[in-house]
Amino acid sequence: MVSGDTDRARTAMRAQLRTVFSDIEGSRAHSPQPFAGDPTAVPVRRSVAVRE
C-alpha cells in the first residue's frame, strides 16, 4: 500500500483475509463453544490500544 500499487495491495489483502477467515473456521471446527453466542445479540465494539 505504501508504494501506491492498489492492485497489488488489494491482492495481498485478499490473500491475508482468506488466511484469517480460514484460521477462524478451523478454530470454530476445533472449539465451537466460543463461537456459540446468542444469535440475537448485538455485536460490541471494543477499543484496542495500539502501541507505536
C-alpha positions as CSV (number, residue, x, y, z in Angstrom):
1,M,0.0,0.0,0.0
2,V,2.9,2.3,0.7
3,S,4.1,2.1,-2.9
4,G,0.7,3.2,-4.2
5,D,0.1,0.0,-6.2
6,T,-3.5,-0.5,-5.3
7,D,-3.9,-3.7,-7.4
8,R,-1.1,-5.4,-5.6
9,A,-2.3,-4.2,-2.2
10,R,-5.8,-5.5,-3.0
11,T,-4.4,-8.9,-4.0
12,A,-2.3,-9.1,-0.8
13,M,-5.2,-8.0,1.4
14,R,-7.5,-10.6,-0.1
15,A,-4.9,-13.3,0.4
16,Q,-4.4,-12.2,4.0
17,L,-8.1,-12.2,4.7
18,R,-8.6,-15.6,3.2
19,T,-5.9,-16.9,5.6
20,V,-7.5,-15.2,8.6
21,F,-11.0,-16.5,7.7
22,S,-9.7,-20.0,7.1
23,D,-8.0,-19.9,10.5
24,I,-11.2,-18.7,12.2
25,E,-13.2,-21.5,10.6
26,G,-10.6,-24.1,11.7
27,S,-10.8,-22.7,15.2
28,R,-14.6,-22.9,15.1
29,A,-14.5,-26.5,14.0
30,H,-12.0,-27.4,16.7
31,S,-13.6,-25.4,19.5
32,P,-17.1,-24.4,18.7
33,Q,-18.1,-23.2,22.2
34,P,-16.5,-19.7,21.9
35,F,-18.5,-19.1,18.7
36,A,-21.8,-20.3,20.1
37,G,-23.1,-16.9,21.2
38,D,-26.7,-15.6,21.2
39,P,-27.7,-15.1,17.5
40,T,-29.9,-12.1,18.5
41,A,-27.1,-10.3,20.5
42,V,-25.8,-7.0,19.2
43,P,-22.1,-7.0,18.5
44,V,-19.9,-5.0,20.9
45,R,-17.1,-2.9,19.5
46,R,-14.1,-3.0,21.8
47,S,-11.4,-0.4,21.9
48,V,-8.0,-1.9,21.3
49,A,-4.9,0.1,22.4
50,V,-2.3,0.4,19.6
51,R,1.3,0.9,20.6
52,E,3.7,2.5,18.2
